[in-house]
Amino acid sequence: MVIYNVTIKIDRTVHEEWLAWMRSHHIPKVLATGIFYKCRISRLDDRDAESETYVVQYDAPGMESLNTYMARFAPALQQEHIQRYANRFVAIRTYLEVIEDLYPSTRSN
C-alpha cells in the first residue's frame, strides 16, 4: 500500500470554507477517480497564528496506481485547487510506502 500524503498550510481566514470545500467537492472528486480506496483528514497542531495546517492522506494499492493518478488526474484537480485558493495556501506532497501495519495483540485473562 502507498499513502499519498498532502500537507496543506491554509490561510486562517479561509480555512473553514476550504475544509468544507475539500469535504464536499475536492476529496469526492479524487476518490471518484477509482485510484484510492480511503482518505483521511487530520489537523496538525502547529500553533501558527496566520494559518491552519491539515494533512490529507489517500490510500492506494501501490505505486503503479499512484503514478496513474499523478499522470491522468492530479494536474486538473490541483489546478482547480490553485485557482480557488491562489496565494492562500502552501501544499507539500509526499508518498509513503506502508511497510507493515501493526495492531495490539488481544489478551485473554
C-alpha positions in Angstrom: 0.0 0.0 0.0 1.1 3.6 -0.7 -0.2 6.7 1.0 -0.4 9.9 -1.0 0.2 12.5 1.7 -0.7 16.1 1.1 0.2 18.6 3.8 -1.6 22.0 3.3 -1.0 25.2 5.2 -4.1 27.3 4.5 -4.7 30.9 5.5 -6.7 31.0 8.7 -9.2 33.5 7.2 -10.4 30.8 4.7 -9.6 27.5 6.4 -13.2 26.7 7.4 -14.5 27.3 3.9 -11.6 25.4 2.5 -12.2 22.4 4.7 -15.9 22.4 3.7 -15.0 22.6 0.0 -12.4 19.8 0.4 -15.0 17.5 2.1 -17.9 18.3 -0.3 -16.0 18.8 -3.6 -12.3 18.1 -3.9 -11.9 14.8 -2.0 -15.0 13.2 -3.5 -13.6 14.0 -7.0 -10.2 12.5 -6.0 -11.9 9.4 -4.7 -14.2 9.2 -7.8 -11.0 8.5 -9.9 -11.1 5.0 -8.6 -7.4 5.1 -7.6 -7.8 5.5 -3.9 -9.9 3.4 -1.5 -9.7 5.7 1.5 -9.0 9.2 2.6 -8.3 10.7 6.0 -8.1 14.3 7.0 -6.1 15.4 10.0 -5.2 18.8 11.5 -1.7 19.4 12.5 -1.3 21.2 15.9 1.3 23.8 14.8 0.1 26.9 16.7 0.5 29.2 13.8 -1.4 32.4 14.2 -1.8 33.1 10.4 -2.7 29.6 9.1 -4.0 26.2 9.8 -2.2 23.1 8.7 -4.0 20.0 7.5 -2.8 16.6 6.4 -4.9 14.8 3.8 -3.9 11.2 3.1 -5.2 8.9 0.4 -4.6 5.2 0.4 -3.7 3.5 -2.9 -2.9 -0.2 -3.5 0.5 0.6 -4.9 2.9 2.9 -6.7 1.6 2.0 -10.1 -1.9 3.2 -9.1 -0.5 6.4 -7.7 1.5 7.0 -10.8 -1.7 6.6 -12.9 -3.4 9.2 -10.6 -0.5 11.6 -10.9 -0.4 11.4 -14.7 -4.1 11.3 -15.5 -6.0 13.1 -12.8 -3.7 15.2 -10.5 -2.9 18.1 -12.8 -6.5 19.1 -13.3 -7.5 18.6 -9.7 -4.5 20.5 -8.4 -5.2 23.3 -10.9 -8.8 23.7 -9.6 -7.4 23.9 -6.1 -4.8 26.5 -7.1 -7.4 28.7 -8.9 -9.8 28.7 -6.0 -7.2 29.3 -3.2 -4.3 31.1 -5.0 -1.8 32.8 -2.7 -3.7 31.4 0.4 -2.0 28.0 0.8 1.1 26.0 0.5 1.0 22.3 -0.3 3.6 19.7 0.2 3.0 16.3 -1.5 4.8 13.2 -0.4 4.4 9.4 -0.8 4.7 6.9 2.0 5.2 3.2 1.3 3.5 1.2 4.1 5.9 -1.4 5.3 3.8 -3.0 7.9 0.6 -2.5 9.9 0.9 -3.5 13.5 -2.1 -4.0 15.8 -2.3 -4.6 19.6 -2.5 -8.3 20.4 -5.6 -9.5 22.0 -5.1 -10.8 25.5 -7.3 -13.3 27.3 -7.2 -13.2 31.1 
